[in-house]
Amino acid sequence: MTGTSDEGAATHAAERVVIGGFGTTFLAGAGDTGGAYALVEHTLAPGLLGAPPHRHAREDELSYVLEGTLTVWRAGRVSEAGPGAVVRKPRGEWHTFWNAGREPVRFLEVISPPAFADYFRELGRIMPPGAAPDLAAITALAALDVLALAEGETVLVIGAAGGVGSFFVQLAVNAGAHMIALGLPEDIDYLRELGATEILDRNADVGTSVRERHPDGADAILDVVSFMPQDSLLKEGGRLASPLGTAGEGPGRFNLMAQPTPENLQRLAELLDDGTLRVPIQNSYELAHAGEALAAFGSTHTQGKLSITTS
Ligand SMILES: NC(=O)c1ccc[n+]([C@@H]2O[C@H](COP(=O)([O-])OP(=O)(O)OC[C@H]3O[C@@H](n4cnc5c(N)ncnc54)[C@H](OP(=O)(O)O)[C@@H]3O)[C@@H](O)[C@H]2O)c1
């Protein structure tokens, strides 16, 4: 039960979590709506991005702004939503939002189906107050943990030049693995700098290129791109990890979920401090130009991370 009451308009104290300036109050959940939708109230402090660009495979969302001005990026277009504005975010559509103003923004959010509302609750449970974890780096750490690469093992990374891939390449090379990275010709120098030894053209016949060099296939694969498991490139008994839920099932198949726990943040901080890991920034933008960053995100090839500077 959340903040609603069956006895009319009265409410009791609703559960609230705050993650680095982004607050969520749980007003109604699946149990209150017959499983139809969840209703939460979000608050977003000035100068903050609410989430990285993302899209939901299953959920439709609808925001209703109560206070302040929410800047919204939807499918490549930036708009401003003030009090009374309704913003639809249908499933499948890329979107994000931020507060470019000087006052906090407060908005209601309907989420249907409702289960996704629990994401904020779960995140609130495991995140230290004020933390802003890099989910790509945390996901790369999770991949390193499950793939448990031994010295000299071959690991193929599909999507090596992007956010998760760029961190994972560094971590796997540091663990002594032989890195086979798929990328574009323009990624060759970039991936070499991260430590990849073998760089194959992602647009060529990848199966043939890998089998020519590694007839038995790779010991492990991290695939951040494919919607089908690429197990034909895997050695018998090899391991496959995916952050997209597409690793398949059974032994050696790992569907990754970023866990921004204090322990993982500490590990990340140490790896950054001792120089094992660096954050490759492709381009940096101020929050006022976040729309340009998002346009670039959608239209240019990703190498590492785009950064948005907030006050
Ligand atoms: N489960 C979780 O907890 C979790 C956490 C973090 C991320 N994720 C998901 O994981 C995925 C990857 O995240 P990311 O931050 O690494 O994304 P990203 O920064 O966009 O990186 C993806 C990289 O793969 C490249 N690519 C696209 N198609 C390819 C192909 N056919 N072969 C080889 N490379 C290809 C992209 O190049 P172009 O730019 O040219 O397309 C880009 O360089 C996203 O879908 C994200 O939502 C899940």
The ligand as an SDF file (V2000), in Angstrom:
LIG
                    3D

 48 52  0  0  0  0  0  0  0  0999 V2000
   20.9070   -3.5190  -17.7560 N   0  0  0  0  0  0  0  0  0  0  0  0
   21.5030   -2.4300  -17.2800 C   0  0  0  0  0  0  0  0  0  0  0  0
   21.6040   -2.2090  -16.0610 O   0  0  0  0  0  0  0  0  0  0  0  0
   22.1230   -1.4750  -18.2550 C   0  0  0  0  0  0  0  0  0  0  0  0
   23.0530   -0.5320  -17.8130 C   0  0  0  0  0  0  0  0  0  0  0  0
   23.6640    0.3020  -18.7430 C   0  0  0  0  0  0  0  0  0  0  0  0
   23.3040    0.1980  -20.1060 C   0  0  0  0  0  0  0  0  0  0  0  0
   22.3500   -0.6880  -20.4780 N   0  0  0  0  0  0  0  0  0  0  0  0
   21.9820   -0.8350  -21.9070 C   0  0  0  0  0  0  0  0  0  0  0  0
   23.1150   -1.3610  -22.5890 O   0  0  0  0  0  0  0  0  0  0  0  0
   23.1470   -0.8710  -23.9200 C   0  0  0  0  0  0  0  0  0  0  0  0
   24.5280   -0.2950  -24.2120 C   0  0  0  0  0  0  0  0  0  0  0  0
   24.7350    0.8660  -23.4070 O   0  0  0  0  0  0  0  0  0  0  0  0
   25.9080    1.8680  -23.7750 P   0  0  0  0  0  0  0  0  0  0  0  0
   25.8400    2.9570  -22.7660 O   0  0  0  0  0  0  0  0  0  0  0  0
   27.1750    1.1280  -23.9630 O   0  0  0  0  0  0  0  0  0  0  0  0
   25.3850    2.4010  -25.2050 O   0  0  0  0  0  0  0  0  0  0  0  0
   26.2060    3.2750  -26.2440 P   0  0  0  0  0  0  0  0  0  0  0  0
   27.1070    4.2260  -25.5300 O   0  0  0  0  0  0  0  0  0  0  0  0
   25.2270    3.7950  -27.2470 O   0  0  0  0  0  0  0  0  0  0  0  0
   27.1740    2.2000  -26.9590 O   0  0  0  0  0  0  0  0  0  0  0  0
   26.7860    1.2840  -27.9080 C   0  0  0  0  0  0  0  0  0  0  0  0
   27.9490    1.1640  -28.8950 C   0  0  0  0  0  0  0  0  0  0  0  0
   27.7050    0.0540  -29.7610 O   0  0  0  0  0  0  0  0  0  0  0  0
   27.9060    0.4910  -31.1100 C   0  0  0  0  0  0  0  0  0  0  0  0
   27.1740   -0.3740  -32.0170 N   0  0  0  0  0  0  0  0  0  0  0  0
   25.9250   -0.2240  -32.5210 C   0  0  0  0  0  0  0  0  0  0  0  0
   25.6280   -1.2480  -33.3560 N   0  0  0  0  0  0  0  0  0  0  0  0
   26.7100   -2.0610  -33.3650 C   0  0  0  0  0  0  0  0  0  0  0  0
   27.0120   -3.2910  -34.0240 C   0  0  0  0  0  0  0  0  0  0  0  0
   26.1350   -3.8870  -34.8230 N   0  0  0  0  0  0  0  0  0  0  0  0
   28.2240   -3.8650  -33.8020 N   0  0  0  0  0  0  0  0  0  0  0  0
   29.1250   -3.2890  -32.9860 C   0  0  0  0  0  0  0  0  0  0  0  0
   28.9070   -2.1070  -32.3300 N   0  0  0  0  0  0  0  0  0  0  0  0
   27.7070   -1.5150  -32.5170 C   0  0  0  0  0  0  0  0  0  0  0  0
   27.3940    1.9120  -31.0760 C   0  0  0  0  0  0  0  0  0  0  0  0
   27.8060    2.6150  -32.2190 O   0  0  0  0  0  0  0  0  0  0  0  0
   26.8160    3.7390  -32.8710 P   0  0  0  0  0  0  0  0  0  0  0  0
   26.9010    4.9090  -31.9610 O   0  0  0  0  0  0  0  0  0  0  0  0
   27.4240    3.9610  -34.2120 O   0  0  0  0  0  0  0  0  0  0  0  0
   25.4440    3.1260  -32.9280 O   0  0  0  0  0  0  0  0  0  0  0  0
   28.0630    2.4070  -29.7870 C   0  0  0  0  0  0  0  0  0  0  0  0
   29.4180    2.7420  -30.0150 O   0  0  0  0  0  0  0  0  0  0  0  0
   22.0320    0.1770  -24.0170 C   0  0  0  0  0  0  0  0  0  0  0  0
   20.9330   -0.4130  -24.6720 O   0  0  0  0  0  0  0  0  0  0  0  0
   21.6990    0.5000  -22.5780 C   0  0  0  0  0  0  0  0  0  0  0  0
   20.3360    0.8840  -22.4260 O   0  0  0  0  0  0  0  0  0  0  0  0
   21.7520   -1.5420  -19.6060 C   0  0  0  0  0  0  0  0  0  0  0  0
  1  2  1  0
  2  3  2  0
  2  4  1  0
  4  5  1  0
  4 48  2  0
  5  6  2  0
  6  7  1  0
  7  8  2  0
  8  9  1  0
  8 48  1  0
  9 10  1  0
  9 46  1  0
 10 11  1  0
 11 12  1  0
 11 44  1  0
 12 13  1  0
 13 14  1  0
 14 15  2  0
 14 16  1  0
 14 17  1  0
 17 18  1  0
 18 19  2  0
 18 20  1  0
 18 21  1  0
 21 22  1  0
 22 23  1  0
 23 24  1  0
 23 42  1  0
 24 25  1  0
 25 26  1  0
 25 36  1  0
 26 27  1  0
 26 35  1  0
 27 28  2  0
 28 29  1  0
 29 30  1  0
 29 35  2  0
 30 31  1  0
 30 32  2  0
 32 33  1  0
 33 34  2  0
 34 35  1  0
 36 37  1  0
 36 42  1  0
 37 38  1  0
 38 39  2  0
 38 40  1  0
 38 41  1  0
 42 43  1  0
 44 45  1  0
 44 46  1  0
 46 47  1  0
M  CHG  2   8   1  16  -1
M  END
$$$$
